[in-house]
Amino acid sequence: MQNCNSPVVVALDFNDAQKAQQLVSQLTPADCRLKVGKEMFTLFGPEFVKSLTSKGFDVFLDLKFHDIPATTAKACLAAANLGVWMLNVHASGGVNMMQTAKNLLQDNFQNPPLLIGVTVLTSMDDQDIQSLGIQRSAGEQVIHLAGLAQQAGLDGVVCSAQEASALKSEFGQDFKLVTPGIRPEGADVGDQKRIMTPKKAISSGSDYLVIGRPVTQADNPKAVLDAINQSLNLA
Ligand SMILES: O=C(O)c1cc(=O)[nH]c(=O)n1[C@@H]1O[C@H](COP(=O)(O)O)[C@@H](O)[C@H]1O
């Protein structure tokens, strides 16, 4: 593990485990990390995650836990016990929830997986945030929630690359920024609203680029991934 040359995390959002494995068989742990989210975990469970870690991939288990502190912490411990590299909780669950999860991981692992707080989903814009009754822009709410995540001792946040440079200035270089909503020039935007190209995201301060459909739905996913890595001068 930890031998990946690329900041790209490919989001495996498939409803068919064979299709996912077919894609994974074209990739090596040096090409990218892999993300398993709610759809695949619900369908195929811990065994699917283990099938990826056993091939040497760093796995981001994206289950975005959000519950009372004890429940969230125990769910994070269960996820960490699968041997994943990164997992996440919703920062809007609050400092106590995030801190309880972080503490339980630290009590149980010498090298716990990265614990990351989801701020404002990249599918949301200012209007969506304000419709929740929050009197801030999406960007301001991201900074606010990232502050709570840092206060709780989390390793970083999920945000859009549009907030990356402000977050690095505010919270420092070591606070990890995981950015979905990445779209190579000309790619379909889909349901994402706060987007950026891979190259621009990295130059803005993103540490990890979560990319799903532009890779997974491509005719030649490996070629698209290689082109992204090349655009970052990595391959
Ligand atoms: O936590 C995430 O990974 C996540 C947070 C967020 O704010 N936005 C977001 O799109 N994601 C995930 O990132 C992936 C993006 O996929 P594509 O839009 O297909 O590139 C999906 O698996 C989402 O579940």
The ligand as a MOL file (V3000), in Angstrom:
LIG
                    3D

  0  0  0     0  0            999 V3000
M  V30 BEGIN CTAB
M  V30 COUNTS 24 25 0 0 0
M  V30 BEGIN ATOM
M  V30 1 O -17.5040 11.8570 -0.6610 0
M  V30 2 C -17.4730 11.7850 -1.9040 0
M  V30 3 O -16.7050 11.0150 -2.4670 0
M  V30 4 C -18.2830 12.7530 -2.6690 0
M  V30 5 C -18.5480 13.9490 -2.0460 0
M  V30 6 C -19.0800 15.0180 -2.7770 0
M  V30 7 O -19.2590 16.1310 -2.2770 0
M  V30 8 N -19.3650 14.8130 -4.0900 0
M  V30 9 C -19.1710 13.6190 -4.7210 0
M  V30 10 O -19.4340 13.5240 -5.9420 0
M  V30 11 N -18.6740 12.5530 -3.9940 0
M  V30 12 C -18.5260 11.2370 -4.6550 0
M  V30 13 O -17.5630 11.3420 -5.6990 0
M  V30 14 C -17.9530 10.5820 -6.8400 0
M  V30 15 C -18.0200 11.4990 -8.0290 0
M  V30 16 O -18.3350 10.7580 -9.1680 0
M  V30 17 P -18.4400 11.4200 -10.6230 0
M  V30 18 O -19.3670 12.5940 -10.5270 0
M  V30 19 O -18.9990 10.2990 -11.4370 0
M  V30 20 O -17.0340 11.8290 -10.9940 0
M  V30 21 C -19.2580 9.9000 -6.4920 0
M  V30 22 O -18.9580 8.5680 -6.1160 0
M  V30 23 C -19.7880 10.6660 -5.2920 0
M  V30 24 O -20.4580 9.8230 -4.3780 0
M  V30 END ATOM
M  V30 BEGIN BOND
M  V30 1 2 1 2
M  V30 2 1 2 3
M  V30 3 1 2 4
M  V30 4 2 4 5
M  V30 5 1 4 11
M  V30 6 1 5 6
M  V30 7 2 6 7
M  V30 8 1 6 8
M  V30 9 1 8 9
M  V30 10 2 9 10
M  V30 11 1 9 11
M  V30 12 1 11 12
M  V30 13 1 12 13
M  V30 14 1 12 23
M  V30 15 1 13 14
M  V30 16 1 14 15
M  V30 17 1 14 21
M  V30 18 1 15 16
M  V30 19 1 16 17
M  V30 20 2 17 18
M  V30 21 1 17 19
M  V30 22 1 17 20
M  V30 23 1 21 22
M  V30 24 1 21 23
M  V30 25 1 23 24
M  V30 END BOND
M  V30 END CTAB
M  END
